């Protein structure tokens, strides 16, 4: 909930009528929507700059790309923020992914595999253990002149479960402050 303290002097009823009219202007909702969307974009860009890939390797800038998909819309008395980047809702709410076009997911575990499709590498399929053992994709490394042992690039799995991560979005205190600051700026301009 957002609360405002208003001090009124002079003709109170006229001041309140003017304030009510100013608060119902479409321009106010537009400014609040723009401010909230920009706040979330900055939040994700900062997250992208501060948090490198967990595996290391080449940066994919997932959060920076997600920031570029944030928009807002005004519907009635509601301002709706939307992020259309694939996987962002999964990260926020959590859930389980299952493959659609194959039997197994390729889950990268090597820095060179991060952000890359398995087809890019010369891989060898290995099943370890009996029954429910892990299925691995090994990449050949080195050169014919200096061969080195293969390294595990991917694990194959029938599903991957992600836990919810509420740090994908700013917390409600930050959003309320953004609305309050925008409202104050808007009222001071009028």
Backbone torsions as a table, in degrees:
resi	resn	phi	psi	omega
1	UNK	NA	142.4	178.7
2	UNK	-108.5	128.5	177.9
3	UNK	-119.1	148.9	-178.3
4	UNK	-129.8	139.0	172.4
5	UNK	-103.0	124.9	-177.7
6	UNK	-122.5	127.6	175.7
7	UNK	-104.4	127.8	-176.3
8	UNK	-121.4	133.9	174.3
9	UNK	-130.3	155.7	179.8
10	UNK	84.3	-140.5	-176.9
11	UNK	-77.1	96.8	-173.4
12	UNK	-63.4	-44.2	-175.2
13	UNK	-65.6	-40.2	178.2
14	UNK	-66.5	-41.8	178.8
15	UNK	-62.4	-43.4	-179.9
16	UNK	-66.3	-39.1	177.1
17	UNK	-61.8	-45.1	179.2
18	UNK	-63.6	-42.3	179.6
19	UNK	-63.6	-44.1	178.9
20	UNK	-59.9	-43.8	179.7
21	UNK	-63.6	-41.8	-179.6
22	UNK	-66.8	-35.8	-179.3
23	UNK	-72.4	-18.5	-179.2
24	UNK	-95.3	0.6	180.0
25	UNK	-67.8	138.0	177.3
26	UNK	-59.0	-28.6	179.8
27	UNK	-61.0	-32.9	179.1
28	UNK	-67.1	-47.2	179.0
29	UNK	-62.2	-38.1	178.8
30	UNK	-63.1	-45.1	-179.3
31	UNK	-64.5	-41.1	179.0
32	UNK	-65.5	-43.8	178.3
33	UNK	-59.7	-45.6	178.5
34	UNK	-62.1	-42.6	-178.6
35	UNK	-65.4	-43.5	179.4
36	UNK	-64.7	-44.2	-179.9
37	UNK	-63.2	-43.5	179.9
38	UNK	-66.9	-36.3	177.4
39	UNK	-61.0	-44.5	179.9
40	UNK	-67.0	-39.7	177.4
41	UNK	-60.0	-47.7	179.4
42	UNK	-61.9	-39.5	179.3
43	UNK	-59.3	-47.3	-179.4
44	UNK	-69.1	-37.3	177.9
45	UNK	-64.9	-38.2	176.1
46	UNK	-65.4	-42.6	177.8
47	UNK	-60.2	-42.1	179.2
48	UNK	-62.3	-42.1	-178.2
49	UNK	-69.8	-33.4	-175.0
50	UNK	-88.3	-23.5	-173.1
51	UNK	-115.4	101.9	177.7
52	UNK	-71.8	168.9	176.4
53	UNK	-57.7	137.7	179.9
54	UNK	-62.5	-33.2	-179.8
55	UNK	-83.4	-12.6	-171.1
56	UNK	83.5	-156.5	179.2
57	UNK	77.1	-167.3	-176.6
58	UNK	-64.2	133.8	178.0
59	UNK	-71.9	136.7	174.7
60	UNK	-101.9	-12.7	179.5
61	UNK	54.1	48.2	-179.4
62	UNK	-54.1	-50.3	-175.5
63	UNK	-70.5	-33.0	176.3
64	UNK	-64.9	-41.9	177.9
65	UNK	-66.3	-38.1	177.8
66	UNK	-63.4	-39.2	179.4
67	UNK	-58.7	-36.0	-178.3
68	UNK	-69.0	-13.0	-178.7
69	UNK	-98.3	1.0	-175.9
70	UNK	-80.3	132.1	177.7
71	UNK	-141.4	174.4	177.1
72	UNK	-135.3	160.0	172.9
73	UNK	-145.1	151.3	177.2
74	UNK	-105.5	125.5	177.5
75	UNK	-132.6	108.6	-177.8
76	UNK	60.9	-123.9	178.7
77	UNK	-96.0	14.8	-174.8
78	UNK	-114.3	140.3	171.3
79	UNK	-110.3	120.7	-177.0
80	UNK	-110.0	126.6	174.1
81	UNK	-96.4	138.4	-178.8
82	UNK	-132.9	135.7	172.7
83	UNK	-123.1	122.7	-174.1
84	UNK	-104.1	8.7	-178.8
85	UNK	-66.9	133.0	-179.4
86	UNK	-58.7	132.7	174.5
87	UNK	89.0	-10.8	-177.2
88	UNK	-66.2	-41.5	177.7
89	UNK	-64.8	-39.2	177.5
90	UNK	-60.2	-42.1	179.2
91	UNK	-66.6	-39.6	-178.0
92	UNK	-70.8	-50.4	-174.9
93	UNK	-90.3	-21.2	-173.8
94	UNK	81.9	171.0	179.3
95	UNK	152.1	-179.1	-178.3
96	UNK	-115.8	135.7	177.2
97	UNK	-107.2	138.8	173.4
98	UNK	-127.0	148.2	-178.8
99	UNK	-67.1	147.9	178.7
100	UNK	-102.3	-40.0	-174.6
101	UNK	-106.2	-2.3	-178.6
102	UNK	-139.2	176.2	178.9
103	UNK	-86.4	-25.3	-174.9
104	UNK	-134.5	150.7	173.0
105	UNK	-86.9	146.0	172.3
106	UNK	-100.0	115.2	-178.1
107	UNK	-106.3	114.1	-177.0
108	UNK	-69.3	139.1	175.1
109	UNK	-130.9	3.3	179.3
110	UNK	-116.8	140.4	-179.5
111	UNK	-52.5	-38.2	-179.5
112	UNK	-69.0	-22.4	-178.7
113	UNK	-85.2	-17.7	-177.2
114	UNK	-60.3	125.8	178.1
115	UNK	75.4	8.5	-178.5
116	UNK	-118.6	147.8	175.3
117	UNK	-79.2	147.0	-177.3
118	UNK	-60.4	-30.2	-178.5
119	UNK	-61.0	-19.2	-177.4
120	UNK	-68.7	-23.5	-172.3
121	UNK	-109.2	156.9	171.8
122	UNK	-85.2	98.6	-170.9
123	UNK	-111.8	152.3	175.4
124	UNK	-120.0	132.4	-179.8
125	UNK	-85.1	129.3	179.6
126	UNK	-132.2	132.3	171.9
127	UNK	-104.6	126.0	179.1
128	UNK	-106.6	140.2	179.4
129	UNK	77.4	175.3	179.3
130	UNK	-104.2	151.7	175.3
131	UNK	66.1	-101.1	-173.7
132	UNK	-94.5	24.0	178.1
133	UNK	-64.7	163.9	-178.5
134	UNK	-72.5	146.8	172.2
135	UNK	-106.2	125.9	-173.4
136	UNK	-119.6	152.4	171.0
137	UNK	-114.5	118.1	-178.4
138	UNK	-102.0	141.4	176.7
139	UNK	-107.4	138.7	174.7
140	UNK	-73.6	137.8	178.9
141	UNK	-125.5	171.1	-179.2
142	UNK	78.1	-159.7	-179.4
143	UNK	-133.7	167.2	178.0
144	UNK	-57.1	-32.5	179.4
145	UNK	-74.1	-36.3	-178.7
146	UNK	-128.1	73.7	-179.3
147	UNK	-69.0	145.3	174.8
148	UNK	-126.3	162.0	-179.7
149	UNK	-61.0	145.0	177.2
150	UNK	-62.4	154.0	178.7
151	UNK	-117.8	148.2	177.9
152	UNK	-76.2	122.2	178.1
153	UNK	-103.0	-36.5	-176.6
154	UNK	-139.0	152.2	165.9
155	UNK	-110.1	139.4	176.6
156	UNK	-97.6	137.1	-177.0
157	UNK	-146.9	146.2	178.0
158	UNK	-73.7	-14.7	178.8
159	UNK	-162.2	163.5	175.0
160	UNK	-137.9	127.6	179.9
161	UNK	-105.5	129.9	179.6
162	UNK	-110.6	135.5	175.8
163	UNK	-84.4	150.8	179.5
164	UNK	-59.9	143.4	177.9
165	UNK	-131.3	92.5	-178.0
166	UNK	-69.3	-7.6	179.1
167	UNK	-75.7	2.6	176.7
168	UNK	-69.7	-26.8	-178.2
169	UNK	-123.9	152.5	175.7
170	UNK	-61.7	151.9	179.5
171	UNK	-75.7	165.2	-173.1
172	UNK	-63.1	-30.0	178.1
173	UNK	-62.3	-43.9	177.9
174	UNK	-63.0	-42.0	-179.0
175	UNK	-66.6	-41.3	178.0
176	UNK	-62.4	-40.2	178.8
177	UNK	-64.2	-39.7	178.2
178	UNK	-62.0	-44.2	178.6
179	UNK	-63.1	-46.5	-178.4
180	UNK	-61.4	-45.5	179.7
181	UNK	-63.6	-41.3	179.4
182	UNK	-65.2	-42.5	178.7
183	UNK	-61.9	-43.8	179.8
184	UNK	-62.6	-44.9	178.6
185	UNK	-61.6	-43.7	-179.0
186	UNK	-61.4	-46.8	-178.6
187	UNK	-66.8	-33.2	178.5
188	UNK	-70.5	-24.6	-180.0
189	UNK	-77.7	-26.9	-172.6
190	UNK	-88.4	NA	NA
